Amino acid sequence: MTKDSWKSEIDGDELQVARRDWGYWSRVLLKYWPSILLTTAVVIAAAAAVMQTQTPIYAAQATVAVYPASGTSSGVQPFVMGTEKGIASSGAVLSIASKSLLIPVSKLQHGLSVTVPANADLLVISYSDSDPHVAQSAAQGIAAAYVAYRTSTNQPTASRGGTTTPSTAGAVQASVVTDATLPTAPVSPNRLLILGVAAVLGLALGLGVALVRDWMDDSLRDHRDLEIQASAPVLAEIPAMPRSRNGVGDRLAIVSSPNSRVADAYLNLRTRVLHAAVSRQANILLVTSPGGEDKAAIGANLAAALALSGRKVVLVCADPRWGQADALFGMDGEAGLTSIVHGDSKLADALRATEVPRLQVLPSGPEYPDPSSVSQSTAFLGLLTKLRNKVDFVVIDAPPVLASADTGALVELGAMVLLVADARATDRARVRAAANELSHVRDDVIGWVLDHERGVRRLREQSAYSRQPATQAAAIPSPQRPVLTWEDISGQSARSDQNVAAVTAGTRITQSGRHQETTSNGSHEA
């Protein structure tokens, strides 16, 4: 897949639309469901606490029937019922009730409610109070006061204009048809309603918070998101390895679990790397990452996969400050790359065979005061030239791009560059920063690997990048005998010897065995 072809498939609008589909919502729910439930529970608990501070209110009601007095020709009209409603809540009626109930008129007005049911000549007199007995007696007393008032007046009802309406002329009578009963449950606060509303509001608030957090989250969503941020293709997605009994995932899956999905992912990665190698005519692969991603496991598994395809492969551990690749094969750091470069060891003493056929490992070696001097030394460049002319593939476990300046020197070798991002730890800012750091060799970046590995090592900050003991999980014992001797490697043609002599800090290695020397103005002369 060419750069133009994969870039044409990526559309920012498509990503935005995809976020609105069910897959996006389900991902948000699965990722933030604990916080959504917690927010909902907090809102419900707050509503319940507020209800505990509120005084319960009880309501009792009595029903009064209103009808024309004997001798009238027509029934009471709707607008007359409106007038009767006003009379029932008037001061005259409440004064009568106040005398019998011994309750002030102002308090009776505060708790009184009079309604008129539709299509009925009825007055529903309700009274609310914190004491259910007071509510019952007040509702009954006001209803009786209204009946007494109507009985005492026994006058025709007047309209708003002050004249007697012909159709309603005559006395109005009233009687209590339903007595007020003692309320057993409060009408306020409505606990079920309040808790239901609180649950809905809490759920909405939790979803809103989840969406905001997701919007502010700078972590990678998927491989397409990685392609957009890195402006480079994703060659493979490595699934998370199942945890073993000791709680650590097997990091060398291509050997220990050859039939697993993880091993299949590495085989697919091998195929794409080989295609890139053919198109670029290169056999040096630099495996690095933005920060503390597990690039060592990616490089080791890929090197093993290449060796299992019948190719001679050397895995060079060029990350002396965090040597992990050699530890995966159970190797120590007594002799390795650093000791060779500093002249303390020979390649014959450092290069180790593994149980993977045709795969050899050059450990990182002991730590020296200036690790950067290794990658920038003429001896290291000459060593790589010898190795690449002897084997089919050289895989280099390089330091992280953002944590070390060594990688910048290594990419000048003209090697293919493969970067590793962790789906659970690498954020978009790191991906963009790493891509920008390698922008001057963008053509050498063949792609990225999205690693889903979890639980092995947390992402380190750049300031914490220092040498620590390497994990020994899934280590493969290796014989302590060298496979390639120094005489074997140095026995090249005269042209290769001349190339090694011509290697300098600014040399760029090419597949044809020639070198390109960087001039002061930035151009290259063959």
C-alpha positions as CSV (number, residue, x, y, z in Angstrom):
1,M,0.0,0.0,0.0
2,T,1.5,3.3,-1.1
3,K,1.4,6.5,0.9
4,D,-1.0,8.1,-1.6
5,S,-3.4,5.1,-1.5
6,W,-3.7,4.9,2.3
7,K,-3.9,8.7,2.6
8,S,-6.8,8.8,0.2
9,E,-8.7,6.4,2.4
10,I,-8.5,8.7,5.4
11,D,-11.0,11.5,5.7
12,G,-11.3,13.6,8.8
13,D,-15.1,14.0,8.2
14,E,-15.4,10.3,8.0
15,L,-13.8,10.0,11.5
16,Q,-16.2,12.6,12.9
17,V,-19.2,10.8,11.4
18,A,-18.0,7.5,12.8
19,R,-17.9,9.0,16.3
20,R,-21.6,9.6,16.1
21,D,-22.6,6.1,15.3
22,W,-23.4,3.3,17.7
23,G,-19.8,2.2,17.8
24,Y,-18.7,5.5,19.2
25,W,-21.4,5.6,21.8
26,S,-20.8,2.0,22.9
27,R,-17.1,2.7,23.2
28,V,-17.8,5.8,25.4
29,L,-20.2,3.8,27.5
30,L,-17.8,0.9,28.0
31,K,-14.9,3.2,28.8
32,Y,-16.7,5.6,31.2
33,W,-19.5,3.5,32.6
34,P,-18.1,3.6,36.2
35,S,-18.0,7.4,36.2
36,I,-21.5,7.6,34.6
37,L,-22.9,5.3,37.3
38,L,-21.0,7.2,40.0
39,T,-22.3,10.5,38.8
40,T,-25.9,9.2,38.7
41,A,-25.6,7.7,42.2
42,V,-24.2,11.0,43.5
43,V,-27.1,13.0,42.1
44,I,-29.7,10.6,43.4
45,A,-28.0,10.6,46.9
46,A,-28.0,14.4,46.8
47,A,-31.7,14.5,45.9
48,A,-32.5,12.0,48.7
49,A,-30.5,14.2,51.2
50,V,-32.4,17.3,50.2
51,M,-35.7,15.4,50.7
52,Q,-34.7,14.5,54.2
53,T,-34.5,18.2,55.0
54,Q,-37.9,18.9,53.7
55,T,-41.0,18.8,55.9
56,P,-43.7,16.4,54.6
57,I,-46.9,18.0,53.6
58,Y,-50.3,16.2,53.9
59,A,-53.5,17.2,52.0
60,A,-57.1,16.4,52.8
61,Q,-60.1,17.3,50.7
62,A,-63.9,17.6,51.0
63,T,-66.3,17.8,48.1
64,V,-69.3,20.2,48.1
65,A,-72.2,20.0,45.6
66,V,-73.6,23.2,44.4
67,Y,-77.2,23.4,43.0
68,P,-80.0,25.9,42.5
69,A,-82.4,26.3,45.4
70,S,-85.9,24.9,45.0
71,G,-88.1,26.8,42.5
72,T,-85.3,27.9,40.1
73,S,-85.8,27.1,36.4
74,S,-82.3,26.2,35.3
75,G,-79.1,24.7,36.6
76,V,-76.0,26.5,37.7
77,Q,-73.8,27.6,34.7
78,P,-70.0,27.1,34.4
79,F,-69.2,30.8,35.0
80,V,-71.4,30.7,38.1
81,M,-69.2,27.8,39.4
82,G,-66.3,30.1,39.0
83,T,-68.0,32.6,41.2
84,E,-68.8,29.9,43.8
85,K,-65.1,29.0,43.7
86,G,-64.2,32.5,44.6
87,I,-66.8,32.6,47.4
88,A,-65.5,29.4,48.9
89,S,-62.0,30.9,49.3
90,S,-63.3,34.4,50.3
91,G,-62.6,36.1,53.6
92,A,-66.2,35.8,54.6
93,V,-66.2,32.0,54.4
94,L,-62.7,31.7,56.0
95,S,-63.8,33.9,58.9
96,I,-66.6,31.5,59.7
97,A,-64.1,28.6,59.5
98,S,-61.5,30.4,61.6
99,K,-63.9,30.7,64.5
100,S,-64.7,27.0,64.6
101,L,-61.2,25.8,63.8
102,L,-59.3,28.3,65.9
103,I,-56.9,28.8,63.0
104,P,-56.0,32.3,61.8
105,V,-57.5,33.3,58.5
106,S,-54.0,34.0,57.0
107,K,-53.0,30.4,57.7
108,L,-56.2,29.1,56.2
109,Q,-55.6,31.1,53.0
110,H,-52.1,29.7,52.8
111,G,-53.1,26.1,52.8
112,L,-56.4,26.3,51.0
113,S,-57.0,25.2,47.4
114,V,-60.4,25.1,45.7
115,T,-61.0,23.5,42.3
116,V,-64.0,22.8,40.1
117,P,-64.0,19.5,38.2
118,A,-64.9,19.7,34.5
119,N,-68.6,19.3,33.7
120,A,-69.6,19.0,37.3
121,D,-71.4,21.2,39.8
122,L,-68.9,20.4,42.5
123,L,-66.3,22.3,44.6
124,V,-63.3,20.3,45.7
125,I,-61.9,22.0,48.8
126,S,-58.4,20.9,49.7
127,Y,-56.2,21.9,52.6
128,S,-52.5,21.2,53.0
129,D,-50.5,21.1,56.3
130,S,-47.6,19.4,57.9
131,D,-50.0,17.8,60.4
132,P,-52.4,15.4,58.7
133,H,-55.1,16.0,61.5
134,V,-55.0,19.7,60.9
135,A,-55.3,19.2,57.1
136,Q,-58.4,17.0,57.6
137,S,-60.2,19.3,60.1
138,A,-59.4,22.4,58.1
139,A,-60.7,20.9,54.8
140,Q,-63.9,19.7,56.6
141,G,-64.3,23.0,58.4
142,I,-63.9,25.2,55.3
143,A,-66.4,23.1,53.4
144,A,-68.9,23.4,56.3
145,A,-68.3,27.2,56.5
146,Y,-69.1,27.5,52.8
147,V,-72.3,25.6,53.1
148,A,-73.3,27.7,56.1
149,Y,-72.5,30.9,54.2
150,R,-74.6,29.9,51.3
151,T,-77.4,28.8,53.5
152,S,-77.3,32.2,55.4
153,T,-77.2,34.3,52.3
154,N,-79.6,32.3,50.1
155,Q,-79.4,35.1,47.4
156,P,-79.2,34.9,43.6
157,T,-75.7,35.0,42.1
158,A,-74.7,38.2,40.4
159,S,-72.6,38.4,37.3
160,R,-69.5,40.6,36.8
161,G,-71.6,43.5,35.5
162,G,-73.4,43.8,38.8
163,T,-76.8,42.8,37.4
164,T,-78.6,39.6,38.0
165,T,-78.3,37.0,35.3
166,P,-81.8,35.8,34.2
167,S,-80.8,32.2,33.7
168,T,-79.3,32.0,37.1
169,A,-81.6,34.1,39.1
170,G,-82.6,32.5,42.4
171,A,-80.9,31.1,45.5
172,V,-77.9,28.8,45.4
173,Q,-77.7,25.9,47.8
174,A,-74.7,23.7,48.7
175,S,-74.1,20.5,50.7
176,V,-71.1,18.5,51.6
177,V,-71.2,15.2,49.6
178,T,-67.7,13.9,50.6
179,D,-66.2,14.4,54.0
180,A,-62.5,15.0,54.4
181,T,-60.6,11.9,55.5
182,L,-57.3,11.6,57.4
183,P,-54.4,11.5,54.9
184,T,-51.9,8.7,55.5
185,A,-49.2,9.6,53.0
186,P,-47.6,13.0,52.3
187,V,-48.2,14.7,48.9
188,S,-45.0,16.6,49.2
189,P,-42.2,15.9,48.6
190,N,-43.1,13.3,46.0
191,R,-40.2,10.9,46.6
192,L,-40.6,8.6,43.6
193,L,-40.9,11.6,41.2
194,I,-37.9,13.4,42.7
195,L,-35.7,10.3,42.7
196,G,-36.8,9.5,39.1
197,V,-36.0,13.0,37.9
198,A,-32.7,12.8,39.8
199,A,-31.8,9.5,38.1
200,V,-32.5,11.0,34.7
201,L,-30.6,14.2,35.4
202,G,-27.7,12.2,36.9
203,L,-27.5,9.9,33.9
204,A,-27.6,12.9,31.6
205,L,-24.9,14.6,33.6
206,G,-22.8,11.5,33.7
207,L,-23.0,11.1,29.9
208,G,-22.2,14.7,29.5
209,V,-19.1,14.4,31.7
210,A,-18.1,11.2,29.8
211,L,-18.4,13.0,26.4
212,V,-16.3,16.0,27.7
213,R,-13.7,13.6,29.1
214,D,-13.7,11.7,25.8
215,W,-13.3,14.9,23.9
216,M,-10.4,16.0,26.1
217,D,-8.9,12.5,26.1
218,D,-5.8,12.6,23.9
219,S,-5.3,8.8,23.8
220,L,-5.4,6.9,20.5
221,R,-8.8,5.6,19.5
222,D,-7.9,3.0,16.9
223,H,-5.5,2.3,14.0
224,R,-7.2,4.9,11.8
225,D,-6.7,7.6,14.4
226,L,-3.0,6.6,14.6
227,E,-2.7,6.9,10.8
228,I,-4.2,10.4,11.0
229,Q,-2.0,11.6,13.8
230,A,1.2,10.1,12.4
231,S,0.5,10.7,8.7
232,A,1.8,7.2,8.1
233,P,0.3,3.8,7.6
234,V,-0.3,1.3,10.4
235,L,1.3,-2.0,9.3
236,A,-0.1,-4.2,12.1
237,E,-2.2,-4.2,15.3
238,I,-0.8,-6.5,18.0
239,P,-3.5,-7.9,20.3
240,A,-3.0,-8.0,24.0
241,M,-1.4,-11.2,25.2
242,P,-3.4,-13.2,27.8
243,R,-1.9,-13.0,31.2
244,S,0.0,-16.0,32.4
245,R,-0.3,-17.5,35.9
246,N,2.3,-15.1,37.3
247,G,0.2,-12.2,36.0
248,V,2.6,-11.3,33.2
249,G,1.8,-11.6,29.5
250,D,4.1,-13.7,27.4
251,R,6.0,-11.1,25.4
252,L,7.7,-13.5,22.9
253,A,4.6,-14.9,21.5
254,I,6.0,-15.8,18.0
255,V,8.0,-18.6,19.8
256,S,5.9,-19.5,22.8
257,S,2.5,-19.3,21.2
258,P,3.0,-19.7,17.4
259,N,-0.7,-20.5,16.8
260,S,-2.1,-17.5,18.7
261,R,-3.7,-14.3,17.3
262,V,-0.6,-12.4,18.5
263,A,1.7,-14.6,16.5
264,D,-0.5,-14.2,13.4
265,A,-0.3,-10.4,13.8
266,Y,3.5,-10.6,13.8
267,L,3.5,-12.8,10.7
268,N,1.4,-10.2,9.0
269,L,3.8,-7.5,10.1
270,R,6.7,-9.6,8.7
271,T,5.0,-9.7,5.3
272,R,4.5,-6.0,5.1
273,V,8.1,-5.3,6.3
274,L,9.4,-7.6,3.6
275,H,7.4,-5.7,1.0
276,A,8.8,-2.5,2.2
277,A,12.3,-3.9,2.2
278,V,12.0,-5.0,-1.4
279,S,10.6,-1.7,-2.6
280,R,13.4,0.2,-0.8
281,Q,16.2,-2.3,-1.4
282,A,17.1,-2.2,2.3
283,N,17.8,-4.8,5.0
284,I,18.3,-2.7,8.1
285,L,15.1,-2.1,10.2
286,L,15.1,0.4,13.0
287,V,12.4,-0.3,15.6
288,T,11.7,2.6,17.9
289,S,8.8,4.4,19.7
290,P,7.8,7.9,20.9
291,G,8.4,7.1,24.6
292,G,8.3,4.0,26.8
293,E,6.2,1.7,24.6
294,D,7.3,-1.9,24.5
295,K,9.3,-1.7,21.3
296,A,11.7,-4.3,22.5
297,A,9.0,-7.0,22.3
298,I,7.9,-5.8,18.9
299,G,11.5,-5.9,17.6
300,A,12.3,-9.3,19.1
301,N,9.1,-11.0,17.8
302,L,9.6,-9.4,14.4
303,A,13.2,-10.6,14.3
304,A,12.2,-14.1,15.2
305,A,9.4,-14.1,12.6
306,L,11.9,-13.0,9.9
307,A,14.3,-15.8,11.0
308,L,11.5,-18.4,10.9
309,S,10.9,-17.5,7.3
310,G,14.4,-18.8,6.4
311,R,16.4,-15.6,6.6
312,K,19.5,-14.9,8.5
313,V,18.7,-12.2,11.1
314,V,20.7,-10.3,13.7
315,L,18.9,-8.4,16.4
316,V,21.0,-5.5,17.6
317,C,20.1,-4.1,21.0
318,A,21.1,-0.5,20.5
319,D,19.3,0.8,23.6
320,P,21.8,0.5,26.3
321,R,19.9,2.6,28.8
322,W,16.8,0.3,28.7
323,G,18.0,-3.1,27.4
324,Q,15.0,-5.3,27.0
325,A,15.3,-7.1,23.8
326,D,18.3,-9.2,24.8
327,A,16.6,-10.0,28.2
328,L,13.7,-11.6,26.3
329,F,16.2,-14.2,25.1
330,G,17.7,-14.7,28.6
331,M,21.0,-12.9,27.8
332,D,23.2,-10.9,30.2
333,G,24.9,-7.7,29.4
334,E,28.5,-8.6,30.1
335,A,29.6,-8.3,26.5
336,G,27.7,-6.5,23.8
337,L,27.4,-3.5,21.5
338,T,28.8,-0.9,23.9
339,S,31.8,-3.0,24.8
340,I,32.5,-3.7,21.1
341,V,32.3,0.0,20.2
342,H,34.6,1.0,23.1
343,G,37.1,-1.7,22.2
344,D,36.6,-3.8,25.3
345,S,35.1,-6.8,23.5
346,K,35.1,-8.5,20.1
347,L,32.1,-9.4,18.1
348,A,33.0,-13.0,18.4
349,D,32.5,-12.7,22.2
350,A,29.3,-10.7,22.1
351,L,27.2,-12.1,19.2
352,R,24.9,-14.9,20.6
353,A,22.8,-17.6,19.0
354,T,19.2,-18.3,20.1
355,E,16.9,-21.3,20.0
356,V,15.3,-19.6,17.0
357,P,17.1,-21.0,13.9
358,R,19.1,-18.3,12.0
359,L,18.4,-15.7,14.6
360,Q,21.4,-14.1,16.5
361,V,21.3,-11.4,19.1
362,L,23.9,-8.7,19.8
363,P,23.2,-7.6,23.4
364,S,23.3,-4.0,24.4
365,G,26.3,-4.6,26.7
366,P,27.4,-2.9,29.8
367,E,26.5,0.8,30.5
368,Y,29.0,3.4,29.7
369,P,29.1,7.1,30.8
370,D,28.1,8.5,27.4
371,P,25.5,6.2,25.7
372,S,25.1,8.6,22.8
373,S,28.7,8.0,21.7
374,V,27.7,4.4,20.7
375,S,25.3,5.3,18.0
376,Q,27.4,8.2,16.7
377,S,30.7,6.3,16.6
378,T,32.4,5.2,13.4
379,A,32.9,1.7,14.9
380,F,29.2,1.3,15.3
381,L,28.5,2.3,11.7
382,G,31.3,0.0,10.5
383,L,29.8,-2.8,12.5
384,L,26.4,-2.4,10.9
385,T,28.0,-2.3,7.5
386,K,29.7,-5.6,8.1
387,L,26.5,-7.2,9.6
388,R,24.2,-6.0,6.7
389,N,26.5,-7.5,4.2
390,K,26.7,-10.8,6.0
391,V,23.0,-11.5,6.9
392,D,19.6,-11.0,5.3
393,F,18.2,-8.7,7.9
394,V,19.4,-6.5,10.7
395,V,16.8,-5.4,13.2
396,I,17.8,-2.6,15.6
397,D,16.1,-2.0,18.9
398,A,16.7,1.7,19.0
399,P,16.1,4.2,21.9
400,P,12.8,6.1,22.0
401,V,12.5,9.1,19.7
402,L,11.4,11.6,22.3
403,A,13.6,10.3,25.2
404,S,17.0,10.1,23.5
405,A,19.0,11.9,20.9
406,D,20.5,8.6,19.8
407,T,17.7,7.7,17.5
408,G,18.3,10.8,15.4
409,A,21.8,9.6,14.6
410,L,20.6,6.0,13.9
411,V,18.0,7.1,11.4
412,E,20.7,8.7,9.3
413,L,21.9,5.2,8.5
414,G,19.3,5.0,5.7
415,A,17.5,2.2,7.5
416,M,13.8,1.6,7.4
417,V,12.1,3.0,10.5
418,L,9.2,1.2,12.2
419,L,7.6,3.0,15.1
420,V,5.5,1.4,18.0
421,A,2.5,3.0,19.7
422,D,0.7,1.6,22.7
423,A,-3.1,1.8,22.3
424,R,-3.4,2.1,26.1
425,A,-0.6,4.5,26.9
426,T,0.5,6.5,23.9
427,D,-1.4,9.7,23.4
428,R,-1.8,11.7,20.2
429,A,0.6,14.4,21.2
430,R,3.4,11.9,21.5
431,V,2.6,10.4,18.1
432,R,2.6,13.8,16.5
433,A,5.8,14.8,18.3
434,A,7.6,11.6,17.2
435,A,6.4,12.0,13.6
436,N,7.6,15.6,13.6
437,E,11.0,14.5,15.0
438,L,11.4,12.1,12.2
439,S,10.0,14.4,9.5
440,H,13.4,14.9,7.9
441,V,13.5,11.1,7.2
442,R,9.8,10.7,6.5
443,D,10.5,8.6,3.4
444,D,12.3,6.0,5.6
445,V,9.4,5.6,8.0
446,I,7.6,2.5,6.6
447,G,4.8,2.7,9.1
448,W,3.6,2.2,12.7
449,V,2.6,-0.8,14.9
450,L,-0.3,-0.4,17.3
451,D,0.5,-2.5,20.3
452,H,-2.3,-3.4,22.7
453,E,-0.1,-5.0,25.2
454,R,-1.1,-4.3,28.8
455,G,0.2,-4.9,32.3
456,V,3.8,-5.4,31.4
457,R,5.2,-1.9,31.8
458,R,3.6,1.5,32.3
459,L,4.5,4.3,30.0
460,R,7.5,6.2,31.3
461,E,7.9,9.9,31.2
462,Q,11.0,11.1,29.3
463,S,12.6,12.4,32.5
464,A,12.3,8.9,34.0
465,Y,14.1,7.2,31.1
466,S,16.9,5.4,32.8
467,R,18.3,1.9,33.0
468,Q,16.4,-0.5,35.2
469,P,16.4,-4.3,35.5
470,A,14.8,-5.9,32.5
471,T,11.8,-8.2,32.7
472,Q,12.8,-11.9,32.4
473,A,9.3,-13.1,31.4
474,A,9.2,-15.6,28.5
475,A,13.0,-15.6,28.2
476,I,14.5,-18.1,25.8
477,P,17.8,-19.7,27.0
478,S,20.6,-19.2,24.5
479,P,23.8,-21.0,24.1
480,Q,26.8,-19.1,25.2
481,R,28.7,-19.6,22.0
482,P,29.1,-17.2,19.1
483,V,27.9,-18.1,15.7
484,L,29.6,-15.5,13.5
485,T,33.3,-14.9,14.3
486,W,35.1,-11.7,13.7
487,E,37.1,-13.4,11.0
488,D,33.9,-14.5,9.2
489,I,32.4,-11.1,9.2
490,S,35.6,-9.2,8.3
491,G,36.4,-11.6,5.4
492,Q,34.5,-9.4,2.8
493,S,35.5,-8.2,-0.6
494,A,37.9,-5.3,-1.1
495,R,35.0,-3.0,-1.9
496,S,33.4,-3.7,1.5
497,D,36.7,-3.0,3.3
498,Q,37.0,0.3,1.5
499,N,33.4,1.1,2.5
500,V,34.1,0.5,6.2
501,A,37.2,2.7,6.0
502,A,35.0,5.4,4.4
503,V,32.3,5.3,7.1
504,T,32.1,8.5,9.1
505,A,29.6,10.0,11.5
506,G,27.8,11.5,8.5
507,T,27.8,8.4,6.4
508,R,24.5,7.0,5.0
509,I,24.6,3.3,4.3
510,T,23.0,2.1,1.0
511,Q,22.1,-1.4,-0.2
512,S,24.6,-1.3,-3.1
513,G,27.5,-1.1,-0.7
514,R,28.3,2.4,-1.6
515,H,28.2,5.4,0.8
516,Q,26.9,8.9,0.5
517,E,28.8,11.6,2.4
518,T,26.8,14.5,3.7
519,T,28.3,17.7,2.6
520,S,28.2,21.0,4.6
521,N,25.3,22.4,2.6
522,G,23.1,19.3,3.2
523,S,23.5,17.7,-0.2
524,H,24.8,14.2,-0.8
525,E,27.6,13.2,-3.2
526,A,27.9,9.6,-4.3
